[in-house]
Amino acid sequence: MLYHAYERQADLLQMVQAAAQSALTALTPWDKLTGRPLRYATAANALLARAGLSHQRPAYRIGAVMVGNRDVPVTEEAVFATPFGTLLHFKKDIATPQPRMLVVAPLSGHFATLLRNSVRTLLADHDVYITDWHNARDVSLADGAFGLDDYVDHVIRFLEEIGPGGHILGVCQPCVQVLAAVALMAEDKHPAQPRSMTLMAGPVDTRVNPTKVNELATERPLSWFERHLIDTVPPRYRGVGRRVYPGFMQLLAFMSMNARRHVKAHLQLFEFLAAGESAEAGAIKAFYDEYFAVLDLPAEFYLETVERVFQEAHLARGLLTVRNRRVDPRAIHRTALLTVEGERDDICSVGQTVAAHDLCTSLRPYLKRHHLQPGAGHYGVFSGTRWETQIYPVVRNFVLASD
């Protein structure tokens, strides 16, 4: 079984890490007093000590944010929780109310902390909440299943907790679920339907400009994914017996798409460590500390996403149902729509997200906007310099105009 093999390897790797950490502790005091060979030995052991994956959510590390011209403390508050996810509020003590924003994080093998930069940027002008998804291997089998419909239910429930007049921003994979939730709320004339909906680099219609990710999802039948990629949580975890798509499998898939880039990054890290360039090394380490923190997906959610989103494009074809209700984006009349895509996105290509505009036909033109970011890859849409300086101002102004 995949999980048992992974656990055996992880246990062996822990011994290697421990030995490398001991060597690193012994070498560090002499590092600056000797020549290149010892510095290289120190750097090599530093890399070995970092080897392996984490299955615990990293901290958001957002202790304060600049609001206007002053530094404002930020505290995390769990507003509502289910076995599968927490509605987390980044609370600020300020006198002037700001637009309430629900950030819907992808459930695709990484923790919601992958959106740390997105949240930190949004906090300057918004009252931010996030869907903080839990690791499925730590969710008891007694807590039931979690599929695509359950994800939509969570989005609606979280919007209800935030209350009327909020806004919603979906990043990557959950753009389909966000659009579905807003459409159902609009049809029900739900008082908590958001004032604006921002969809960023998400697979609304995967038939448009298929990427390698889309091709991998469609070249095999669903039974292949279930047979080869789904495993059962072993006894040492609370979710023993739960069927999951292991996070380490998703990480391997992501890394294989850009293997050279990751090898190059670690070679650079080695050189920076050997040269004592701590700032440069720290930036690479911070990225991979996050990237190598993985969570398992409930099997039903993963398989339904492969089938209904990537293989059959149910939403774009008007076939998507949630709890046996057909999702009709034409029901959306009041929620303004902004879509954002990256020119160089190799995960969710140009055209897949903007397709939402063709579905929301009842929205008047002044309630719809699209932004294509030149030069941005997938992660550049929601993190980094282009996000902070070019994309975020578009999002901020759109939300303010809709509030």
N, C-alpha and C positions, 0 to 999 in steps of 0.2 A: 504494500500500500504506500502511496505517495507520502502521507503524513508520517508514518512510522519511519520510513527511510530518511525523511528530512530531519526528524527528531534525533535519530542516531547520529547523523552528520553534525547537527547543531551541538549535541553533547560533546562530540570529539573536538569541535571547533572551540568550545568553551575552555577546554584544557590548553589548546594552543594559545588562546587569548591570555589565559592566566600566566602561562610561561613567558609570553612576549611582554606582558605588563611587568613581570618581575625583572626581566632583563632591562626593560626601559627604565625602571626605577633605579637600577644599579648603574646604568650608563649616563643618565641625565646629568648628575653632578659634574661629570668629566667632559660633557659635550663641548663646552666652549674653550676647553683648555687643550684640546688635541686636534689632530688633522682630519682630513676628509674621510678616511676609512671609518673612524669611530662615529662621525656625524652620519654617515650612510647607514651604519649599523643601528644607530638610534632611530633614524627615520624609518628603516625597515621594520623594526619592532613596534614603532608607533602605528604603522599601517596594520600589522598583524593584530595588535591589541584592539583595533577598531573593527576587525573582520566580523562578519555575521550580521544578522537582522535583529531588529527589535519588534516586539509585538505589543508594546505599550504605547499609548498615545503620548507624544511629546507635549511639553508645555507650550502654550501660546506665546508666552514671554512678552505680553503687551502690558507693561506696568503703568504706562502713561502715554498720552498723545497730545500733540499741539492742537488746541482749539482756539482759533483767532491768534492772539499774541501771548497766550499763556499755556503752560504745561499742566494738563489735567490728569489726575490719577484715574486708572481704569481698573475695575474689579470684575471678576467673573462671577456670574450668578446663574445657577441652574433654575430656570423658570418652570420647566415641565419635563418629565422624563417617562419613557417607556423602556421595556427591556432592550430595545434595539437602538434607541437614540435619545439624546437630550437636547432640549431647546436651551441654548446657552446665550446669556445676555452679557454683553460687554458694557457694564454700567459706568456712567460718568456723572459726576456731581456738577451739573451746570444749570444756570438759571433759565436759559433760553431753550425751549423745546426744539428738537431736530427731527427730521423725517425718520420714521422707524423703518428699518431695512432688515428683512430676513434674507440672509445669504444661505442658499441651498447648496451644500457641498456634495461632490460626487461620492458615490459608494462604489469605488472601483479599485480597492486594494490598498489605498493610503488613507490615513486619518484626515479629518477636516482641517487639521493644523497645516496641511499643505497650502491652505488659503490664508495663512498668517499675514502675508504682505497685502493681500486684498483687504482683509479686515482692518489692518492698521491704517491703510490709506482711507478707507471709507469712514473710519471713526472721527476724522476731523470735522465732517459735516453731517454725519448720520448717527442715529441711535441704533446700534448694530446688534443683531441676533444671528446665530448660526446653528445649522443642523449638525450637531456633534455626534456622528454615528459611532456605535459601539462595535467592538470586535466580535463577530458571530461565534468564535470559538469559546468566548466567555459568557455566552447566553444559554441558559439552561434549555434543554429540549422541552421541558414543561411549559416554556413560554410561547410555544407554538411556532408557526412558520412566518416568514417575512418575504413577500413577493413584491412585484411591481405595483400591484394595487395597494399593498400596505404602505409603500413609499409615498404614493399619492395621498393616502389617508393621513400620513404623518405631516405632509406639507400643509394640508388643509387644517389639521389640528393645531399646528404651530402658528399658522396665521390667525386662527381664532384666539390663541393665547395672546398674541401681540395686539389684537383688537382692530377695529375699523380704522381705515385711513393709512394702513401700512403700505410698504413697497416690497417687492421681491426681486432677487437677483439669483439666477441659476447659472452655475459654472459647469460646462462640459456635459457629462452624461445626464444629469437630472433635468436638462432643458425640456425633455419630453414630459417628464412627470410634472414639472412646474406648469407647463402649458396646459396639461390635462387638468391639474388641480384648479387653475384659474378658470378654465372653460366650464368645469362642473359647478364652481361657485357662482359664476356669472349666470348660468342656467337656473340655479336655485335662488338667484337674487340675494346671495349671502351677504350679510352686512360687513363681513370681514374681507370681502374680495379686495385685492390690493389696487392702489391707484396707478401703479406702474409695474411693469414686468420687464426685466432686462435678462435676455438670454445670451450667454457668452460661449461661443465655440462649442455648441452642442449639436447632437445628431438628430435634428428634427426630421430630416429626410436624407437617409444614408445612400439613396440611389443617385444623388448628385455628386459628381466628381469623386468616385469611390477611392478611398485611401487604402494603404496596405492593411490597416486595421479592419476596414470594411471587407476587404477581400478574404482575410483570414476567417472572418465570421461567416462568410457565405460559401466558401469552397467546400465545406463539409456539412453533413446533416447534423441536426441537433443531438441525435443519439451519440455521435462521436464525442461531442463536448461533454456529455453526461458520463460517458464511459471512461474517458481519458483524463478529464480535468476535475471531476468532482470526487471528494474523498470524505471520510468520516472523522470527526474530531476524536483523538485518542483519549484514554482514561485520565490523564493527568490534568485535564482542563474542565472547567465548570460545564462547558457545552458538550461534554462527552456524548457521542452518539449522533450529534447533529451533522447533517450533510452540508458541506461547505465547498466553495471554490477557494482554495488556500491563497492567502495574500502573497506567499512566496512564488506561486505560479504566475500570478499577474505581474509581479516585479520582473521575473525572468523574461516574460513576454515583452514588457516595455523596454528592458535593457537590450534585448536582442535586436530591437528595431534601430538602436543607435549604439551598437557595441563599441565602435571605434571612439565615439565621443566619450564614453565612460572610461575606457582604457586610457585615453589621453588625459582625462581629468585626474585619474589616480597617479599617472606618471608625473603630472605637474605637482600634485600634492606631495609626492615623494621628494621632488626637487626642492620645493618650498620648505619642507621640514628639514631637509639636509642643509639648506642654506640659512636656516634660522629666520626665514621670512614669515613670521607668525600671523600677520594680518592676512596675507594672501592665502596661507594654509587654512586659516580660520574660516574664510569665506567658503572654501571647498568643503571643509568638514561640516559646516553648518548645513549646507545643501544636502549632503549625503546622510547626515544624521536624520533628516526628515525623510529623504527618499527611501532609506532602508528601514523605516518604521512602517510595518505593513499590518493590515487587518484582513481577516477572512470574511468573505461574503456568504450570506445564506445561499445555498444551492439553488433554491427556487427563484430567488431574485436574479441571480446570474443567468440562469438558463432562460428565464422569461425575457430578460434584456436582450440576450443574443437572438432569440427567436422573434420577439415582437418589435424590437427597435432596429436591430441590424440586419436580420435576414428578411423580414417581411414588411418593414416600414409601416406598421399599422397606423400610426398617427397621420403620416402624410397621405395615406391611401383612404383615410376616413373609416378605418376598421378598428381603431383602438377602443376597447371597453374597459371600464373600471367598475368592479362589483356589478357586472352585467349591464352597466349603463354605457351607451355609446358616447364617446367624447366628441363634442362638436365645437371647435374653436370659433365658429360663426356666432356662438352665443355671447362672445366677449364684445361688449359695446363701450364700457367705461374704462377699462384698464389699458393705459397707454403702453405701447410695445416698442422696445429698443432691442435690436440685435447687433451683436459685435462679432466680427470674424478677424482672423489673422491671415495676412496674405500668404505666409509660408507655413501655415498649419498643416502638418503631415499626419495628424490624428483625426481632426475634424475639418475637412477641407472647405474652401470657399464655396458658398452656395448651400451648404447643408443646414446652416442656422437661419439664414435670411429666408429660407423656405417658409418660416413661420408667418411671414407677411401674406403669403398666398393663402394661408389657412384662415387667418383672422380677417375675413373679408368684410365684417360688419364695422370694423374700426375706421373712423374717418381719417383721411390722410394726415391731418395735423397731429394725430395721436400715434403715428408710426414713424420710426426712424431707424436707419441702418448705418453702421459705422464699420468700414473695412480699414484695418490698421496696416499700413505698408510696413514690410520687413518683419512683422511679428510672427513667431512660431506659436505653437499651442500654448505653452506656459507663459509666453510673453503677452498673451491676451489678458491675463489676470495677475501677473507678477513681474516685477522688474521695472526698469526705467520707462519703457514705452507705456506700460500700464499706468504708472504714476503720473507721467507728464503729458501723455497724449490721449489715452483712453479714458482714464478716470475723469478728467474735466468734462468729457462728453456725457458720461454717466451722471455725474453730479448735476450738471445743468438740466439734463432730461428729468431727473427726479424732482428737482426744485420746480421745474415748470409744471410737473404733474401733481405736486403736493397741494 
